[in-house]
């Protein structure tokens, strides 16, 4: 339990620091692309020390991406709807095991590195697609 608590505290501090330095919502996209590319690097790494060095980047970029995106989303939503949007955002915690099941099924069908490569590519493509399709988001925050 203590390692999880320590990880949560560190992730919280990283996301807080990153949120204070956010110039605009584009940094969320940059963090999303960084998250996807770090997943790609991790999926292709076959050397344990390199893999262990990449994992903090994967986690930190994920936390920054989620924090910035949630902040931007809550900035856009009217005040009277903020509680409902927040409750939908927290439903994500209940859906995560389903996503993990799908990722594990993909990893069983094809090798795990291949599945992780595919998922990293999906993250990069979606982050870039969101930036291209919604250019007004860049001016928020």
Secondary structure as UniProt FT lines:
FT   HELIX           2..20
FT   HELIX           26..44
FT   HELIX           48..76
FT   HELIX           79..81
FT   HELIX           82..90
FT   HELIX           92..109
FT   HELIX           112..133
FT   HELIX           135..139
//
